[in-house]
Amino acid sequence: MIRLRWVFLLAAVFCILAIIGTAYIVEINKIRELSVLVDERMDRLVRMSRKMQEMEDKIRFYKTPEGIARLAREQFNLTYPGEQIFRIEIVSGDDLPPEKQ
């Protein structure tokens, strides 16, 4: 017959193993969540650094005379002396039907 102290010993060992296993699973889940957060932050950091690089390129371009001329043309509708500007209007051939009252 199995002695009572062996039953208590086995029960204690199983309880300790269950506690350790549960703690291990919880920690693995925490590690997985943290790695997802790190990946998201890295993606955001990469996007922001690319955007910053593009902005620095634009700053370098707009410091040049060509960049200033382009900015003046696009935003302020300025031209060089003697330059002609043509305005193109597109007229649609579609007529709307008369409204019924």
C-alpha positions in Angstrom: 0.0 0.0 0.0 1.2 3.5 -0.8 2.1 5.5 2.2 0.4 8.8 2.9 3.7 10.8 2.8 4.3 9.7 -0.8 0.9 10.9 -1.8 1.5 14.2 -0.2 4.9 14.4 -1.9 3.5 13.6 -5.3 0.7 16.1 -4.8 3.2 18.8 -3.8 5.4 18.1 -6.8 2.4 18.2 -9.2 1.2 21.5 -7.6 4.7 23.0 -8.0 4.9 21.8 -11.6 1.5 23.3 -12.4 2.4 26.7 -10.9 5.7 26.7 -12.8 4.0 25.7 -16.0 1.4 28.4 -15.6 3.9 31.1 -14.9 6.0 30.0 -17.9 2.9 30.2 -20.2 2.0 33.7 -18.8 5.6 34.9 -19.4 5.6 33.5 -23.0 2.4 35.4 -23.7 3.9 38.6 -22.2 7.0 38.2 -24.4 4.8 37.7 -27.5 2.7 40.9 -26.7 5.9 42.9 -26.1 7.5 41.7 -29.4 4.3 42.8 -31.3 4.5 46.2 -29.6 8.2 46.5 -30.5 7.4 45.5 -34.2 4.7 48.2 -34.4 7.0 50.8 -32.9 9.8 49.9 -35.3 7.4 50.2 -38.3 6.3 53.6 -37.0 10.0 54.6 -36.5 10.9 53.5 -40.1 7.9 55.4 -41.5 8.8 58.5 -39.6 12.5 58.4 -40.6 11.5 57.9 -44.3 9.2 60.9 -44.0 11.9 62.9 -42.4 14.3 62.0 -45.1 11.8 63.1 -47.8 11.3 66.4 -45.9 15.0 67.0 -45.7 15.3 66.4 -49.5 12.5 68.9 -50.1 14.2 71.4 -47.9 17.5 71.0 -49.8 15.6 71.3 -53.1 13.7 74.4 -52.1 17.0 76.1 -50.9 18.2 76.1 -54.6 17.1 78.7 -57.2 15.2 76.0 -59.1 13.3 75.0 -56.0 12.4 78.6 -55.2 11.2 79.2 -58.8 9.1 76.0 -58.7 7.6 77.1 -55.3 6.8 80.5 -56.7 5.1 79.0 -59.8 3.1 76.4 -57.9 1.9 78.4 -54.9 2.0 82.1 -56.0 1.3 81.8 -59.7 4.5 83.8 -60.5 6.3 83.6 -63.9 9.6 84.7 -65.4 9.6 88.0 -67.3 8.3 87.4 -70.9 6.8 84.0 -70.1 3.3 83.2 -71.2 0.8 81.2 -69.3 -2.0 79.3 -71.0 -5.1 78.4 -69.2 -6.9 75.3 -70.4 -10.6 74.9 -69.7 -12.3 71.6 -70.3 -15.9 71.9 -71.3 -18.0 68.8 -70.9 -20.3 67.8 -73.7 -22.7 66.2 -71.2 -25.8 68.2 -70.7 -27.9 67.6 -67.6 -31.6 66.9 -68.2 -34.0 69.6 -67.1 -35.3 69.4 -63.6 -39.0 68.4 -63.1 -41.0 70.5 -60.8 
